[in-house]
Amino acid sequence: MSGTTRREQIEEMLKDDPDEDGFLRYCLAMEHLSAGNEAQAHTGFQALLEAKPDYVAAYLQLGQLLNRMGEEDEARTVFRDGIAVARRKGDDHAANEMSNFLAMLG
């Protein structure tokens, strides 16, 4: 895989791996986000949450992205859903972090 970008490497791994836990999908969405490709990151996080609705970190990242994109109502919904999932999974840190972002949105 020499000479390929990290995004390309992740895409190649996704072809060979069913990505049972969603980690590669999360990494790919984060690569798009890091590269400034907000639309592709948005699509990636949404697809991840459709496939793996318990992937807590995706709610946090998607909520923040939506807020930056000016989609505050949608961001609120994502944060609320993420808080519920995080609490159900016992991830108090993530639930609190998303609660703080939600509070900032008013």
C-alpha positions in Angstrom: 0.0 0.0 0.0 3.0 2.3 -0.3 2.2 5.6 -1.9 -1.4 5.5 -1.0 -3.1 7.9 1.4 -4.5 6.8 4.7 -8.0 7.3 3.3 -7.2 5.0 0.4 -5.7 2.4 2.8 -8.9 2.5 4.9 -11.1 2.2 1.8 -9.0 -0.8 0.7 -9.4 -2.4 4.1 -13.1 -1.9 4.0 -13.3 -3.8 0.7 -11.7 -6.8 2.4 -13.3 -6.5 5.9 -17.0 -6.6 6.7 -16.1 -4.0 9.5 -18.2 -5.8 12.1 -17.5 -3.1 14.8 -17.7 0.0 12.6 -14.2 1.2 13.4 -13.0 1.4 9.8 -16.1 3.3 8.8 -15.5 5.7 11.6 -11.9 6.2 10.5 -12.9 6.9 7.0 -15.5 9.5 8.0 -12.8 11.1 10.2 -10.3 11.1 7.3 -12.9 13.0 5.2 -13.5 15.4 8.1 -9.8 16.0 8.5 -9.5 16.7 4.8 -12.3 19.3 5.0 -14.7 17.1 3.0 -17.7 17.8 5.2 -20.3 16.4 2.9 -18.5 13.0 2.6 -17.8 13.0 6.4 -21.5 13.7 7.0 -22.5 10.8 4.7 -19.9 8.5 6.3 -21.1 9.2 9.9 -24.8 8.8 8.9 -24.0 5.5 7.1 -22.1 4.3 10.2 -24.9 5.1 12.5 -27.4 3.4 10.3 -25.2 0.2 10.3 -24.0 0.5 13.9 -26.5 2.6 15.9 -24.5 2.0 19.1 -21.3 3.7 17.8 -21.2 6.5 20.4 -18.2 8.4 19.0 -20.0 8.9 15.7 -22.9 10.8 17.4 -20.4 13.2 19.0 -18.6 13.8 15.7 -21.7 14.1 13.6 -23.4 16.5 16.0 -20.3 18.7 16.0 -20.2 18.6 12.2 -23.8 19.4 11.8 -23.4 22.4 14.2 -20.5 23.7 12.1 -22.6 23.3 9.0 -25.3 25.4 10.6 -27.7 22.5 11.0 -28.4 23.2 14.7 -31.8 21.4 14.9 -30.3 18.3 13.4 -27.3 18.6 15.7 -29.5 18.7 18.7 -31.3 15.6 17.6 -28.0 13.7 17.0 -26.7 14.8 20.4 -29.9 13.7 22.2 -29.8 10.3 20.4 -26.1 10.0 21.2 -26.6 10.8 24.9 -29.3 8.1 25.1 -27.0 5.5 23.5 -24.0 6.5 25.6 -26.0 6.2 28.8 -27.4 2.9 27.8 -23.9 1.7 27.2 -22.6 3.1 30.4 -20.4 5.7 28.7 -20.9 8.6 31.1 -18.0 10.6 29.7 -19.4 10.7 26.2 -22.9 11.4 27.5 -21.6 14.3 29.5 -19.6 15.6 26.6 -22.6 15.5 24.3 -24.8 17.1 27.0 -22.3 20.0 27.2 -22.5 20.5 23.4 -26.3 20.3 23.5 -26.4 22.9 26.3 -24.2 25.3 24.2 -26.7 25.0 21.3 -29.5 26.2 23.7 
